[in-house]
Structures are given as structure tokens and as C-alpha cells.
């Protein structure tokens, strides 16, 4: 049974966050190390900017895509109210998302947020940039996306300080940024998440986020286990989505396999089979995995 594959499937099935990214004004050059009149072996590297990303994206469009976006640009220019302009910008963002350019989609999602200036709009911009980070093939694109995501999520937190998801996403994006930018220490993101854990010790989202990190980033199932068990305990008194419960039970299968606790392994297999009833292919996978475990143990 492959942990990362199934977990990705579970998380993907529950994704409601649209994410994409581009820089606000991240422009700059490396400082030349030569004196005036001297030459260098390599030119200073220009940092990736939104202007570069947008230009490259537009150059890659086919004729029908170019015509459609030109129509949308015209419609935006003719908008007579902020609400109408925001609606057109949302459509442009969605169009770029469908074209597979999540950075540009995030850029236009940010334009929507700048117009509406609501926590929800900034949260969508931040999570769209987050998706751009995941999809970006190059480090400079990832850095651009992560920094824009963080900037948007910081604004979302200001406008909606009681919406925990913004703070969680920001902490996670700092962790992601530290993986591609040596100037950002991983502990910055870790500290943000630890602070949330201290403030909201019985929150399902916080516990699941930290459990995922322990299980998938550090491979520390022993550390993930009490958080996963806490999520199931919370679910006895509060409403928790089946997708979260499915994921928690799935991780607990591996936690108890590590402890060689067959009874608990089978218990959590049964839970995953029950909770995946609406996803036939996943349910079949879990039934087969349970039978294989029984056959080999």
C-alpha cells in the first residue's frame, strides 16, 4: 500500500481551493561583483517577475485563446462598476487556470482581491498561488508563487483574523518556500504552526495539518498518531467531514502497522472502507489492501 499515492488521491478529491501565483513587485538583480570596466563570466541573473511570466504566458497562447482573452480584456475595460470588473477578472483568472497557467491565474485572482479587498478574495488568491507553487517546474517560479501566496494570505489574515485557514495556509507556505529559498528558515513556518497548535489544541484542521506533516514530511508516524487519534475523538462530539476522517483512519493504519497491532490495523481498514463508500475505486483499493494484510499477517 503506497502512502503518498493514496494520500494524494484523498487530498485531491477534497480540494476546493483554487490556487495560482505571480509576483506583486518582486523585481531585482544580483549585485555585480566586478568593478567598473571589468567583465564577468556570467551576467547577473534577473529575478523572475510577473511581467516576465505574463509575457511568456501570452506568447504561448494559440490564436483562439488570444482572441478570447482579448474579448475579456475589452469587457474589463468597459466595466462601469467595481463588481462588474471583479466578475470579469474572476473569469480571466479561471480561463488561465483552465489553460494550465496557475501563476497567471493567481495574478488575476490577486487583482480581484485588490478590487474587493475581502478576506475571502485574498484567501482565494493565496491558495491559487499555492497551487502554482505545487505545479511550477522551476525553483524561481516556486519562489515567486510562494512569496505571492504568503503576501495574499497575510492580507487575508488582517481582514479575517478569526479564519484559521488563512493562518494555517500561511505557515504551510513558509515551509514550502524554505524548501526552494535558502534565505528562509524552515523553523519560521514550523513556529507559526506550533503557535496555532498552542492556541487551538483541539482544532481538527490544526491537528490534521500537523499530523500530515509528521507522517509525510518527516515520516514520524509515532508523532502523527496522537494527533490523528485526537481528530477521531473530536469527531465523536463535533461534525467532521468524511474526507478528513477517511484520511485520519488511513494514516492510522500505517501507525498501527508500525506497532504490529493487528486488531487496530483491521479496525481502521474497516473505517476507511466504510468512509470511502462514495468513491468506489478507492473503496476497492482498501478492500484489497485489507485482504492482503490479512493474508500476510
C-alpha positions in Angstrom: 0.0 0.0 0.0 1.5 3.3 -1.1 1.0 6.0 1.5 1.8 9.0 -0.7 -0.3 7.9 -3.7 -3.4 7.3 -1.7 -3.0 10.4 0.4 -2.6 12.5 -2.7 -5.8 10.9 -4.0 -7.7 11.7 -0.8 -6.5 15.3 -0.6 -7.1 15.9 -4.3 -10.7 14.6 -4.0 -11.4 17.1 -1.3 -9.6 20.1 -2.9 -11.8 23.2 -3.1 -9.0 25.6 -3.1 -8.2 27.3 -6.4 -4.5 28.3 -6.3 -2.2 30.2 -8.5 0.6 32.8 -8.4 2.6 35.8 -9.7 4.6 38.5 -8.0 3.4 41.8 -6.7 6.5 43.7 -7.4 9.3 41.2 -6.9 11.9 42.8 -9.1 15.7 42.9 -8.7 19.2 42.0 -9.8 22.1 40.3 -8.2 24.8 42.7 -7.1 27.8 42.7 -9.6 31.0 41.5 -8.0 33.2 43.3 -10.6 34.4 46.9 -10.7 33.6 49.4 -13.3 35.1 48.4 -16.6 35.6 44.8 -15.7 33.8 41.9 -17.3 32.2 38.9 -15.7 32.0 35.3 -16.8 28.2 35.4 -16.4 25.7 38.3 -16.3 23.8 39.0 -13.1 20.6 36.9 -13.1 17.4 38.8 -13.3 14.8 37.8 -10.8 11.6 36.4 -12.2 8.8 39.0 -12.2 5.1 39.0 -13.1 5.9 40.9 -16.3 8.1 38.1 -17.5 5.6 35.4 -16.6 2.7 37.3 -18.2 4.7 37.9 -21.4 5.8 34.3 -21.7 2.2 33.1 -21.0 0.7 35.3 -23.7 3.3 34.3 -26.2 2.4 30.6 -25.6 -1.3 31.1 -26.5 -2.9 29.8 -29.7 -5.0 32.2 -31.9 -8.4 31.2 -30.4 -7.1 31.7 -26.8 -5.6 35.1 -27.7 -8.9 36.2 -29.3 -10.9 35.0 -26.2 -8.6 36.8 -23.7 -8.7 40.0 -25.9 -12.5 39.9 -25.6 -12.3 39.5 -21.9 -9.8 42.4 -21.6 -12.2 44.5 -23.7 -15.1 43.6 -21.4 -13.0 44.5 -18.3 -12.1 47.9 -19.8 -15.8 48.6 -20.4 -16.8 47.6 -16.9 -18.7 50.5 -15.2 -18.7 49.2 -11.6 -16.2 47.5 -9.4 -18.4 44.5 -9.1 -18.6 44.0 -12.8 -14.8 44.5 -13.2 -14.2 41.9 -10.5 -16.5 39.4 -12.2 -14.6 39.8 -15.5 -11.3 39.4 -13.6 -12.6 36.2 -12.0 -13.4 34.9 -15.5 -9.9 35.8 -16.7 -8.4 34.0 -13.7 -10.5 30.9 -14.3 -9.6 31.0 -18.0 -5.8 30.9 -17.3 -6.4 28.2 -14.7 -8.1 26.1 -17.4 -5.2 26.8 -19.7 -2.9 25.3 -17.0 -1.0 28.5 -16.1 -1.7 28.7 -12.4 0.8 31.6 -11.8 -1.1 33.9 -14.2 -4.4 32.6 -12.8 -3.2 33.6 -9.3 -2.1 37.0 -10.7 -5.7 37.8 -11.8 -7.1 36.3 -8.6 -5.0 38.9 -6.8 -6.4 41.6 -9.0 -9.8 40.6 -7.9 -8.7 40.7 -4.2 -7.2 44.2 -4.7 -10.5 45.4 -6.0 -12.8 43.8 -3.5 -10.3 43.7 -0.5 -12.1 40.9 1.3 -10.6 38.1 3.3 -12.3 35.6 1.1 -10.8 37.1 -2.1 -7.3 37.3 -0.7 -7.6 33.8 0.6 -8.5 32.5 -2.8 -5.6 34.5 -4.3 -3.3 33.0 -1.7 -4.4 29.4 -2.3 -4.3 29.8 -6.1 -0.7 30.9 -5.7 -0.2 27.9 -3.5 -1.3 25.6 -6.4 1.0 27.5 -8.7 3.8 26.6 -6.3 3.0 22.9 -6.4 2.7 22.9 -10.2 5.8 25.1 -11.0 8.6 23.1 -12.6 11.4 25.6 -11.7 12.7 27.0 -8.4 12.3 30.7 -9.4 8.7 30.1 -10.3 8.1 28.3 -7.0 9.8 31.2 -5.1 7.6 33.7 -6.9 4.4 31.7 -6.3 5.2 31.1 -2.6 6.0 34.7 -1.9 2.9 35.9 -3.6 0.8 33.3 -1.7 2.3 34.5 1.6 1.6 38.1 0.8 -2.0 37.4 -0.1 -2.6 35.2 3.0 -1.2 37.9 5.3 -3.7 40.3 3.9 -6.5 37.7 4.3 -5.5 37.3 8.0 -5.7 41.0 8.6 -9.2 41.1 7.1 -10.5 37.8 8.6 -8.4 37.3 11.8 -10.8 34.6 13.1 -10.5 32.5 9.9 -7.9 29.9 11.0 -7.4 28.5 7.5 -5.6 31.7 6.4 -3.0 31.3 9.2 -2.6 27.6 8.6 -2.0 28.1 4.8 0.5 30.9 5.5 2.5 28.6 7.9 2.5 25.8 5.3 3.6 28.2 2.5 6.6 29.4 4.6 7.5 25.7 4.9 7.2 25.3 1.2 9.2 28.5 0.5 12.0 27.3 2.8 12.4 24.2 0.5 13.3 26.4 -2.5 14.8 29.5 -0.9 17.8 29.1 1.4 17.3 32.5 2.9 14.0 31.3 4.5 14.4 29.1 7.6 12.1 26.1 7.9 11.5 27.0 11.6 9.6 30.1 10.6 6.8 28.1 9.2 7.1 25.4 11.9 6.9 28.1 14.6 3.8 29.6 13.1 2.1 26.2 13.1 3.3 25.4 16.6 1.8 28.7 17.8 -1.6 27.8 16.2 -1.4 24.4 17.9 -0.8 26.1 21.3 -3.7 28.4 20.7 -6.1 25.8 19.2 -5.1 22.5 20.7 -8.5 20.8 19.9 -8.9 22.1 16.4 -9.4 19.5 13.7 -7.6 21.5 10.9 -4.6 22.2 13.1 -4.3 18.6 14.3 -4.7 17.2 10.8 -2.2 19.6 9.3 0.5 18.8 11.9 -0.3 15.1 11.6 0.2 15.2 7.8 3.5 17.0 8.2 4.7 14.4 10.7 3.6 11.5 8.5 4.6 12.7 5.1 7.5 15.2 5.6 9.4 13.7 8.5 8.0 10.1 8.3 7.4 10.2 12.1 4.2 8.1 12.4 4.6 7.9 16.2 4.3 11.7 16.4 1.4 11.8 14.0 -0.6 9.1 15.8 -1.8 11.1 18.9 -3.0 13.9 16.6 -4.9 11.5 14.4 -6.5 9.9 17.4 -7.4 13.3 18.7 -9.2 14.1 15.4 -11.3 10.9 15.7 -12.1 11.8 19.4 -13.2 15.3 18.4 -15.4 13.7 15.7 -17.4 11.9 18.4 -18.8 15.3 19.6 -18.4 17.6 16.6 -19.1 17.4 12.9 -16.0 16.4 11.0 -16.1 15.7 7.2 -15.9 12.1 6.0 -12.9 13.1 3.9 -10.9 14.2 7.0 -12.0 11.0 8.8 -11.0 8.9 5.9 -7.6 10.4 5.8 -7.1 10.1 9.5 -8.1 6.5 9.5 -5.8 5.8 6.6 -2.8 7.2 8.3 -3.7 5.3 11.5 -3.5 2.0 9.5 0.2 2.6 9.0 0.7 3.9 12.5 -0.6 0.6 13.9 1.2 -1.5 11.3 4.4 0.0 12.7 3.3 -1.1 16.2 2.3 -4.5 14.8 -1.2 -4.1 16.4 -3.3 -6.2 14.0 -6.6 -5.5 15.8 -6.2 -1.8 15.4 -5.0 -2.1 11.8 -8.1 -4.0 10.8 -10.3 -1.6 12.8 -9.0 1.3 10.8 -9.2 -0.6 7.5 -12.9 -1.2 8.2 -13.3 2.5 8.9 -11.6 3.5 5.6 -13.8 1.0 3.7 -16.9 2.4 5.2 -15.9 6.1 4.7 -14.9 5.5 1.1 -18.4 4.2 0.1 -19.0 7.1 -2.3 -15.6 6.5 -4.0 -15.9 3.0 -5.5 -12.4 2.8 -6.8 -10.8 3.8 -3.6 -13.1 1.5 -1.6 -12.0 -1.4 -3.8 -8.4 -0.5 -3.2 -8.9 -0.5 0.6 -10.8 -3.8 0.5 -7.9 -5.4 -1.5 -5.3 -3.8 0.9 -7.1 -5.2 3.9 -7.3 -8.7 2.4 -3.6 -8.6 1.5 -2.8 -7.6 5.1 -4.8 -10.5 6.5 -3.2 -12.9 4.1 0.3 -11.8 5.1 -0.3 -11.5 8.8 
